[in-house]
């Protein structure tokens, strides 16, 4: 009898504990750069729903990913580990995220950590690189047609049919298909709305992952119509931009399968690509709006934390490229918004922060015990005071030895061979003038170099990106050594 009573008290305490916690709505958007209207980028998309969320909470305008490509960025967010700790620098499968080394084996995925403290976890769409390939959520709503539907023949771009192009990409652009309902993101939003209309007895952690504006840039014609082609602007571009960029920087950023700005200028298609990207942003903003409206109309509206983020940025012609996969500002700068149920509204924070900070911020806001492996920092001081100071810059990694360090004003990039790029982002937001050899900035360069890790985890044998010749060579050597 005493044993049964003890079990009853334990279950009761867990029920009370669970009910006392806020819910979490965790919204991920793939390949979304700072063209979002509220970010005040060089180009501004029509994003009323994301803008509204920013006005209702805190917008971080200097947030950066930890890796400028989907797999390692999401692995870092969901484990709380820097790539320099995990070895997950390049693309990898969800099932291998925790297989790299002894530290990753101890990591706890974010959903698993919330489940440990009484949360029900649910997800739909692209959260990890493979959706929920790691199988960490209690309930997963599926991936539907994922990047589809796709036409039998591409509309505008196929590298396999272009002389000199190597590698594979899904890059293409067109007004397609005919209806929103045929797109994965439409289905993901519908699934999330349905979940928010249901009764949940435990606090929930709901992750909703949207694919667009990831390539192919396909959405129905009505989204293109928002952006008349003659009104589309192209971003800043300097044909001589690479003149002062180290050779290693050029090798790391090489994307031989992608179109270049020069190619699209010659074909007259640059504006078409920018228009398609903007159309995809506005389409996904509408899907975000459906989910936020459902939350607002639900019984959970007063007790749900909302965080919206994108896994990295994207070049749309800047630096002669249409890609992520580099350590410049357009690649690492991303969108990050937090909204608390009773938090401060309409706040903008310019401090350098990281997507890595999401994990400790959520555990902090939900009053959970600290996750001991978290290498980020809770952003709650900035939610209380967006002008708070920080001594931590944002670090982004792309391969062993390649790292960017971003503080409130400067960006330092150091490559494997020791070569450096350094930019004054206040005076040169387009990163056209590499100041690495300028004597006036040596003190700042020395200061930022001190934040670069002294020890780097070896590249995980599961982590690679064969499309880039530089990384393909490294992983091939590694494989031969293992054999």
CORJOFEN-V205295 format. One record per backbone hydrogen bond with DSSP energy under -0.5 kcal/mol. NH is the residue of the N-H (numbers start at 1). CO is the residue of the C=O. E is the energy in kcal/mol with one decimal. If there is no record, write none. Layout:
BEGIN
<<NH,CO,E> <NH,CO,E>>
END
This chain:
BEGIN
<<5,1,-2.3> <6,2,-2.0> <7,3,-2.2> <8,4,-2.3> <9,5,-2.3> <10,6,-2.2> <11,7,-2.7> <12,8,-2.5> <13,9,-2.5> <14,10,-2.1> <15,11,-2.1> <16,12,-2.6> <17,13,-2.7> <18,14,-2.6> <19,15,-2.3> <20,16,-1.0> <20,17,-0.6> <21,18,-1.6> <23,303,-3.1> <24,204,-2.7> <25,305,-3.3> <26,24,-0.6> <26,206,-3.3> <27,25,-0.7> <27,307,-3.0> <28,26,-0.6> <28,208,-2.5> <29,309,-2.1> <30,210,-1.7> <32,29,-0.6> <33,31,-0.7> <36,33,-0.9> <39,36,-2.2> <40,37,-1.7> <41,34,-0.6> <45,35,-3.6> <45,43,-0.5> <47,45,-1.0> <51,47,-2.3> <52,48,-1.9> <53,49,-1.9> <54,50,-2.3> <55,51,-2.2> <56,52,-1.2> <57,54,-1.0> <58,338,-3.1> <59,347,-2.9> <60,58,-0.5> <60,336,-2.7> <61,59,-0.8> <61,349,-2.2> <62,349,-0.6> <63,60,-0.6> <63,334,-0.6> <64,353,-1.7> <65,332,-2.2> <69,67,-1.1> <73,69,-1.8> <74,70,-2.6> <75,71,-2.1> <76,72,-2.1> <77,73,-2.1> <78,74,-2.5> <79,75,-1.4> <80,76,-2.2> <81,76,-0.5> <85,82,-1.5> <86,82,-2.4> <87,83,-2.9> <89,87,-1.6> <91,464,-0.6> <96,93,-1.6> <97,94,-1.3> <99,96,-1.7> <100,97,-0.5> <105,101,-1.6> <106,102,-0.7> <106,103,-1.1> <107,103,-0.8> <107,104,-0.6> <109,107,-0.5> <110,78,-1.9> <113,109,-2.1> <114,110,-2.1> <115,111,-2.4> <116,112,-1.8> <117,113,-0.7> <117,114,-0.9> <118,115,-1.8> <119,114,-2.1> <120,203,-2.7> <121,119,-0.5> <122,205,-2.6> <123,139,-2.0> <124,207,-1.5> <125,142,-1.7> <126,209,-1.0> <127,125,-1.0> <127,131,-0.6> <128,131,-3.0> <131,128,-1.6> <132,130,-1.1> <135,132,-2.1> <139,121,-1.5> <141,123,-3.7> <146,143,-2.4> <148,145,-2.1> <161,158,-2.1> <162,159,-1.6> <163,161,-0.5> <165,162,-1.8> <166,256,-0.8> <174,217,-1.9> <176,174,-1.3> <176,219,-1.2> <182,179,-1.6> <183,180,-2.5> <184,148,-0.8> <186,183,-0.5> <187,183,-1.5> <188,184,-2.6> <189,185,-2.4> <190,186,-2.0> <191,187,-2.3> <192,188,-2.3> <193,189,-2.6> <194,190,-2.3> <195,191,-2.0> <196,192,-2.1> <197,193,-1.0> <197,194,-0.6> <198,195,-1.3> <205,120,-2.7> <206,24,-3.2> <206,204,-0.5> <207,122,-2.9> <207,205,-0.6> <208,26,-2.8> <209,124,-2.8> <209,207,-0.5> <210,28,-3.3> <210,208,-0.6> <214,211,-2.1> <217,172,-2.8> <218,216,-2.2> <219,174,-1.1> <219,217,-0.5> <223,220,-1.6> <224,220,-0.8> <224,221,-0.6> <225,221,-2.1> <227,224,-2.0> <231,228,-2.3> <232,228,-0.6> <232,229,-1.1> <239,237,-0.5> <241,238,-2.2> <243,240,-1.8> <244,241,-0.8> <245,242,-1.3> <250,246,-1.7> <251,247,-2.3> <252,248,-2.6> <253,249,-1.6> <254,251,-1.1> <258,255,-2.0> <264,260,-2.0> <265,261,-2.4> <266,262,-2.2> <267,263,-1.8> <268,264,-0.9> <269,264,-1.9> <270,264,-1.1> <273,269,-2.0> <274,270,-2.3> <275,271,-2.7> <276,272,-2.1> <277,273,-2.5> <278,274,-2.6> <279,275,-2.5> <280,276,-2.1> <281,277,-2.1> <282,278,-2.4> <283,279,-2.2> <284,280,-2.4> <285,281,-2.3> <286,282,-1.7> <287,283,-1.4> <288,284,-2.4> <289,285,-2.3> <290,286,-1.5> <291,287,-1.6> <292,288,-2.6> <293,289,-2.5> <294,290,-2.1> <295,291,-2.2> <296,292,-2.4> <297,293,-1.8> <298,295,-1.4> <301,298,-1.1> <303,300,-1.5> <305,23,-3.0> <306,339,-2.7> <307,25,-2.5> <308,337,-2.2> <309,27,-2.5> <310,335,-1.3> <311,29,-1.1> <313,331,-3.5> <314,330,-1.3> <315,323,-3.5> <317,321,-2.2> <320,317,-1.3> <321,318,-1.0> <322,259,-0.8> <325,68,-2.4> <331,328,-1.0> <332,328,-1.9> <333,329,-2.8> <334,63,-2.4> <336,60,-0.6> <337,308,-2.3> <338,58,-2.2> <339,306,-2.8> <343,340,-0.9> <346,55,-1.6> <347,57,-2.7> <349,59,-3.0> <353,62,-1.8> <355,64,-2.0> <357,354,-1.5> <358,355,-1.8> <360,356,-0.6> <361,357,-1.8> <362,358,-2.6> <363,359,-2.1> <364,360,-1.7> <365,361,-2.8> <366,362,-2.2> <367,364,-1.3> <368,363,-3.1> <372,370,-0.8> <374,371,-1.7> <375,80,-2.6> <382,379,-1.0> <383,379,-1.6> <384,380,-1.7> <385,381,-1.9> <388,385,-2.2> <393,391,-0.5> <394,406,-2.9> <396,404,-1.9> <397,66,-2.4> <398,399,-0.7> <398,402,-1.9> <402,399,-1.7> <403,401,-0.6> <403,414,-2.6> <404,396,-2.6> <405,412,-3.2> <406,394,-2.5> <407,405,-0.5> <407,410,-2.1> <411,423,-2.1> <412,405,-2.7> <413,421,-2.9> <414,403,-2.8> <415,419,-2.5> <418,415,-2.5> <421,413,-2.5> <423,411,-2.4> <425,409,-1.9> <425,423,-1.0> <426,409,-0.5> <428,424,-3.0> <431,428,-2.0> <434,432,-0.6> <435,422,-3.4> <435,433,-0.6> <438,435,-1.6> <439,437,-0.5> <441,438,-1.8> <442,439,-1.1> <445,441,-2.4> <446,442,-2.6> <447,443,-2.0> <448,444,-2.3> <449,445,-2.2> <450,446,-1.0> <451,448,-1.8> <452,449,-1.7> <457,84,-2.8> <460,87,-2.6> <463,460,-1.7> <464,91,-2.4> <464,462,-0.6> <468,465,-1.4> <469,467,-0.6> <472,468,-2.6> <473,469,-2.1> <474,470,-1.5> <475,471,-2.6> <476,472,-2.1> <477,473,-2.2> <478,474,-2.3> <479,475,-2.3> <480,476,-2.3> <481,477,-2.2> <482,478,-2.0> <483,479,-2.3>>
END
